[in-house]
């Protein structure tokens, strides 16, 4: 059972969306960089956030925080999906990275 299907009426949270994007695009996990003040190794999606940040799909705030439990609206999620698609190519099995977008 997917943790994302538990409550479909709940708002999308930054960290959960990063987990879904990393999973959908088969992103190679990042190593813990400690680049965000509010994320530690105990954060469930820290490797997804680090990988997506490494690849330029998402970034934190200028104050050094990622605010992983902040809500995202539909437009923000769509922007992240489109950026991931530009960087990684189409989501799904057998996809190949789009190296020209990086």
N, C-alpha and C positions, 0 to 999 in steps of 0.2 A: 504494500500500500504506500502510495506517495504521500510525503508529509504536506505536499501542496494541495492535495485533494481533500484534506480534512475539513476545511471551511472555505468554500468558494466565495462566500460573501465577505470574507475578511479582506482588508486592504493589502495590497502587495507591499512587502517590506524589502528594502534595498538588498539585504543579505540573501533573502530567499530568492529574489529575482536573479542575483548573480549566480546562485547555485543552479537554478534552472537553465540559465544561458550557457554556463560552462558545461552542463550535462548535455544540452541539446546540440551544441557545436563540438562536442568531444574535445574540449580544451584540455591540453596537458596541464596538470596541476602545477601551480607555482610553489616555490619554497617559501617558507615564512620569512618575510623581510622586515617585519616590524615597522613598516613605513607609515602606518596609521596609529595614532596614539590610543585609539579606542578599540583596537583589535589585538587580541592575544591568541596564542595557540589553542586556547579553549573555545574559541569562536568556531561554530560548526562549519561556516563557509569561508574561513580565512584563506584557504589555498585557492578557492575559486576567485575570490576578490583579488588576491595577489596576482593571479594569472591574468585576469581581465585587465587589471591595472597595468601590468607589465606590457601587455599587448596594445594598450592605448584605447581599449573599449570603454572603460570607465575611469574616473579619477575621484579622489577625495576632495575635501574642502580646503581652501587656502590655510586654514588654521591647523592642518595636520590630522584632522579627524575624518573618518569615513561615514560615520552616522549610520551604521548598518541596520539599525532598527527603525529608521525613518521610513515613512510611507512614500510610495511612488505613485504618480497618477498614470493614466493610460498613455498620455503623450510621452512621458519620460520613459516608460517601458518600451514603447514603440521606437523611440530614438536609440535606446540601447540595443534592441534587436537589429535595427538597421545598421548600426555601427559594427556589431558583431558579424553580421552578414558580409559587410564590406571587408572586414579583416580576415575572417575565417572561411568565407564562401558559404555555400548552402548548408543548412543544418542537416543532420542525419548521418546514417551510416554511409561510408564510402566517400564522404566529402573531402575535398582537397583545399588546403588554405589558399586564399587569394593573396599572394605575396606582393602583388602590385599595389595593394591598398595600404601597405604598411610604410 
